[in-house]
């Protein structure tokens, strides 16, 4: 065990910080709370703001978008440890790579792993943000039980004909392409009849209806498909083999996915500490104890992330990281909730003149509710931990 | 930041695990309830390992974690974690058995003038006691008036000890500060070991106990409890070894990390004990089932050297500056 990073890692960090010092856009500087900022942008109908598009392209062109990739894919062939340092440095500065994550983080890696040559060629634009992607997964009757999806793709000569409905499809209203999970067989166990097709969003028969979320903004949508014709060369991977693509994400960065989760809780905690000082609540012994308990949670989860990374970096599986999504999403929710509670009567006030920090805490709490639902609910996470990590029998 | 064990550290852990499995089975923990000398054989095997006290804290913690996992009785913790650093500071022999008397009537571990010290661990099984007195100063004594104080934990007896008449030798305040920081982390390492045994035992029970024609571990209510226990242990283990690394590196972060470690280890052990007994159901409530022995150790260690609230209060002082 060793606390310090080596000299190679520190050299990499100084290259990165020099780049960030020079190129970070003003929207991401000065500790701007980008989650709130993104909410404001979305409220203005700007689902992927212009600064985000430019920033993503700048990162790509300088090899800092996905450092683990080669230069042709917006990277610099960084090692896993260098990639972790990249994640660390970005989150310490409160910097995001893009307001639009599905393209670079999920679609591009899946295309590169499972796609044909012409599909692989779509990856650079996805990573640079030149093509906006949405991912058609959940359906009204296929949420946690994703394998029950029923959007049908039937073969008709050299085309698929797609009929059905997706929901919670993030960025669908801005997307040019959809990475869509469809049912291609019904006479087999449900997860063996799923395929992935790439659908151009301007194909006739697609209707996108933005869906306002609990906070009142729309960043996801319902997508309806009526006799949508998709060329058969848009099939990704083999027919009926789509289920394993659901498991794909950015393999280069799997060891560092937890960093953002921990950083979100860490920023919320910093905000809470500042709030308590500003309001004199830091003299209340009960409040002090609760803040210390929150600090304990954030720091122990951060340590757990690094511990998992040590296993990952030597090629072992990192069970630690399975715990972190669940733990950081629940912690984030409780920190924003604590912020609302500490504001007392002003907790629910969302008024620029009367609300503390213009309702940051109550708005953050609303947004944080998504984190224990999206991408596998906290309950599903516990089922997965119980069955896959602890080896308990399926319920 | 690397949590990977070196091959020497893996060897240390595996050797400790093998040794303790052979020399400290649950039957020995039980025998020690009625007869304190039942732990003498184990101490004979452990005496050679006390030199871990002068090496890295990570290494010592690896050993202590295994000690906690078998609920080992005897003065190993008192000697390696408490006695050895104080003895080294005042020129006494750190390798002989010893313990430290510091807490007074309040039970809080800080130098004080109280004539009777409390929570003196294993005082009747060690050859010397270091009394930490105001100043701070340290007085070493061998012949001390002791009274055993009954606690719920049979595995680690505690005593009240009367402060001897002679005044102590002055030590730098940093000696006592370092002693306490090491002790918090060392006890936390033991606690995560204890928590791990409680969890592993409960997990195995949930897989084998059949009700309604299936293992109870297939029920979501049980699965989610176990997932939460596992998370508490995972984050505590990470916090403990992170804290140990910061101490080994003399990193300034250690002053906060030590409190995080004890609070996290307390939480993990408490949850593992409480939910472990709940998942065992009726059998977990019996004297015959070993669980309560580990629960007793967990609860006693949770309160020892600072409760969670106490550590959170210290942490708040450091974080809310």
Interface residues (C-beta under 8 A of the other chain):
Chain A: X1 X2 X3 X4 X5 X273 X276 X277 X282 X285 X288 X289 X291 X292 X293 X295 X296 X297 X299 X300 X301 X303 X304 X306 X307 X309 X310 X311 X313 X314 X319 X320 X323 X326 X327 X379 X381 X382 X383 X385 X386 X387 X389 X390 X391 X392 X393 X394 X395
Chain B: X1 X2 X3 X4 X5 X6 X9 X58 X203 X206 X207 X214 X215 X217 X218 X219 X220 X222 X223 X224 X226 X227 X228 X230 X231 X234 X235 X236 X237 X238 X239 X241 X242 X244 X245 X246 X248 X249 X251 X256 X257 X259 X260 X263 X264 X309 X311 X312 X313 X315 X316 X319 X320
